[in-house]
Structure formats: C-alpha cells, structure tokens
C-alpha cells in the first residue's frame, strides 16, 4: 500500500486555510442556519397556527429542516478541508439562485431577501470555484491525477 494520499492530506492540512475557503464555509453555514430557522418557523406555525392544511405545513417545515443539513454539513466539511464538501456547497448555491429569482419577482418585502440571497449565492460560487479553494481542498482537475 502506498502512503502517498496520506502524505498529501497531511501537506494540505499543515498549510494555513485560505480566507476564501473560510468565507465560503461561513456563507454556507449562514445559509444553513437561515434554512433551519425558516424550517422551525414553518413547523411552529403549522402546529400552533391555523393553516389551511396542517399536515402540509408540518411536512414543509420538516422538509426545510432536513434541507438545512446540506449547507451545514458542507460548511463543516469546508472548514475541515474535505474535498467532498465543495459539491454540496455548490449544489446549495445553484439551488439558491432560482429561489432568489422568485423572491425578486414578488411585490413585497421579499425583494430585499431575494437580493441578499442572490448576492450570497453568487459570492459563494465565486469563492468555491476559486483556484486557491480548489488547491486547499486537494481537488485536481480532469487529467491531473499525477
């Protein structure tokens, strides 16, 4: 057995974490926390309020809570420099863009939320595909396995 992957992993973790990676993890964690708060809010309103369909309201709250796990786990993985964590973080940002667009189409106080969500999603995507972030996570491009 070869010790090359272990040595490479050790080399990556001994270097200081790039600020871009830390910022990407922080933005992902903020999104996850916002989803968790929204999920709890939906769940509480579904249980204590008078929704049209209580079951649908409770299911929606639980679904949003479960969805909050994706960016939270990605944030933790990014802080720990796990290469797998970039995928869920990117997926979260791509899923956030249509939500931001829909919020921007509303005629209400949702418009500022849409602006904030769009800025966070685009900023996170830029940070996640940055070469310093890619190197810090030990991700090699196609044809660069050597």
N, C-alpha and C positions, 0 to 999 in steps of 0.2 A: 504494500500500500504506500501511496505517496503522501508526503506531508505538505505538498505544495499549497493546497487550498487553505490549510490551517495557517501556514506561514503568511499567505496573502491576507487572510482575515485579520491576523494579528497586526500586520503592517497597516491595514486600513483603520483599525481602532486605536492605534497609537498616535495617529496624526490628529490634530485638532479638528473638530467638526466644523465644516464651513457654515458661516452665518446663514447662507441661503438655505441650507438644509434645516437649520433650526427654525428659520422663519416659515418654511413650508410646513414643518411639523406643527408649529404654533397655529398657523391658519387652519390646518386640518383639524386640530383639536378644538379650535373655536367653533368651527362648523359642526363638529360632532356634539359639542356641548349645546349649541343652539338647537340642533335637532332633538337632543334629549329633553331640553326644556319644553320645546314645542310638543313633543310626544306626551310628556307628563301633563301639560296643559290640556291637550286634546282628551286624554284619558280622564282627567278630573272633571272636565266639562261634560264628557259623555256619561260619567257616573252620577254627578251631582246636579247637572243642569237638566233641561228639558229638550233634548234633541229630538228630531223627527224620528230617527231610528237609533235607539240606544246601542244596539249591537254593532251597527256600522260605525258609530262614533268611537266605541271602545276598541274595535278592531283597527280603526285608523290610528288611534293613539299608540296601540301596541306595535303596529307596523312601523310607525315613525321612530319609536324607541329602538326597535331592532335595527332599523336603518342607521341609527346614530352610532351603532357599533363599528360600522365600516370606517368612517373617518377617524374615530378614536383609536382603533387598532392600527390604522395606517400611521397616525401621528406617533404612537408609541414605537412602531417599527422604524420610522424615520429617525427618531431620536436615538434608537439603538443601532442604527445603520444596517438594517436588514434590507437586502436588495428586493425582497418580495413586496415591501411596503410601498414602493413607488406605484405599482399597478393599481391597488385600491385607492390610493390618493388621487391619481389621475382620473380614475373612473368617477370618483366623487365629484371632482371639478367639472367633468364633462356632463354629469347628471345635473349639476347646479346651474349650468348655462341656460337650458330651456326653462327651468323654474324662474330664473331671473328675468328672462324674456317675458314670461307670462305675468310676472309681477309688474313689469314695466308697462304692460298693456292695460292694467287696471286703472280706474279713475278714482283712486282713493289714496290712503296713506301707505299703501303697499308699494308705491313707486319709489320712495327712498330706500325701502328694504330691497327692492329689485336692483337699484343702483349699487348698494353696498355688496349684495351677493354677487353681482357681475364683476365688480372690481376685485373682490376676494378670489373668485374663481379664476379669473384671468391672471391675476398676480401669482396665485398658487401654481397654475400651469406653467408659467414662465419660470418660476423657481424650480419646479420639479424636472423640467427638461433641460435645465442649465447643465453645462458640462462639468462644473465643479460638483454639483449634486450627484450626477451620474458617477463620477470618479469616486466620490466619498462612499457611495453605496456599493461600489465594486461591480457596477454594471458595464458590461462590454457590449459594443455594438455587433451587428452581424459580421461574421468573418474575422472577428478579433478575439478568438478564443485563446490564442497563444500568448 
